[in-house]
Amino acid sequence: MGKRITLVDLNNFSYYPTISMGLVARYIRDAGFDLEFISPLSNGIKYREREKVETKIDYYKARLIFSQRKPVRWAIMQAEKFPFVKERILNKSKLSNFVINRLHSDTDLLLISTYTENFSICKKVVAEATRRGIPVIVGGPAFNLQSHVDQFLSIDGVEFVVGSEIDDYLGKLLHDYFQGEDIYKYPGVYSREKSAVSNAYIFKHLEQLPVPDYRDFPWDKYPNRIIPYMSGRGCSWGKCNFCSDVVLVNGRLYRSQSSEKVLADLKALSEQVGTNIFAFTDLKMNSNVEVWNSVIDGLPQIVDDPIWFCSVHVDNRKRNGLDGETLMKAKKAGLTRISFGLETASQPLLDDMQKGTTVARLDQFVNDVYAAGISLRATMFIGYRHEKASDLKQTLEFLKKNAHCFERIKLCRFQMYDQTPIIDELTAEERKQVYARQINHLYRSRAYLKYKKGIIKVVHQINSKKLNEAARAFDGVM
Ligand code: SF4
């Protein structure tokens, strides 16, 4: 009898299936194994709400969250550490119980895909699997970092952690595993016996990627039937010093699929799932301008009335694909919502973070998006290194001038993540100021606080608007 593999996707934040899980499902089936798929979204575990129409309460919450007073920061950090609060907020015990209840005892191997934030859920599920004698392998995009690998290998019952792009070899690895062969010959395989091995492997043949298999996902539980798709991995710019996406397992080098393959995949997926809604999850959809233009020209020809969403980088290239005329065409081709990283409207800070753009281009872009009638979402942060009152003043002026162009802004406190270039760039003085991944305590002044408050207020006003009707399919997406 064939081996039975259970695949658990612990990442329940999505409004659509996880692409990597769709691919893993395809690889497992293509290798001849029986697959049982457990997604926490099915059977009553709700997706997490990400964005909504803000109320006054959200405004005061933001004021609190952005407070730079150490006692307030300390209190927030303590609350986050308090296990009961975390459990409640993240619904963790419900998640682990759900997975445990669905786990069949005749499973030959349990594969768990997880982010590090789901450590406690993973631990509970693995404990139960071990009690039933089911071996466990854990994987995910964050496992190119040794500390993350070691953390999950410390769970009793986790036999291997895999942190790599497995597209080329997952089926072979699983066959070797069941036959008791050496699986360390595959990149990114770690165990307690062999954990300190660095993995520089990058999968370069994206043209060989199969069409993901999304049949197992709980489509009836998602708010909309949105097909996720990635035309390329990584980012053609890849230089922003704060970016944690381009240090993850599959983001480290930019690679693109051809226009022909992208369009063929989109057609096949539309037929598989029976929908015309797509979310392009590329870090930077305009990395390859040829593919970007092909999607704009080709998608309406292969799918009736497509609706789609993507993220772009407003970079300094002469032809970055984001001129007014192209955006108009994209809108006609179904581009309904677009997201970009504004970060700040201070040129010195944009230069310091190597954002590869200018305030003038950002200004032109947001107005072109507005003129095209596309819903605009941006991410930005407060608290970057060297940030002064004058930087916040420029950002506030930019936001006030262009508030009508935005439908949503995700404003965060600036934080530094493992392996990002900024960590090495910090001066000794800045290192002393790091507190909860942040470095901004040096810059507090009356003017700084005034402009910060102004930014929070404008962002709140923008986020209090109702989303435009057409973009609602993507509310909360990314
Ligand atoms: S453009 Fe975006 S994805 Fe690319 S390096 Fe910068 S932040 Fe990261």
Boltz pocket constraint, residues with backbone or C-beta under 6 A from the ligand:
constraints:
  - pocket:
      binder: B
      contacts: [[A, 235], [A, 236], [A, 237], [A, 238], [A, 239], [A, 240], [A, 243], [A, 244], [A, 245], [A, 246], [A, 283], [A, 284], [A, 313], [A, 341], [A, 354], [A, 355]]
      max_distance: 6.0
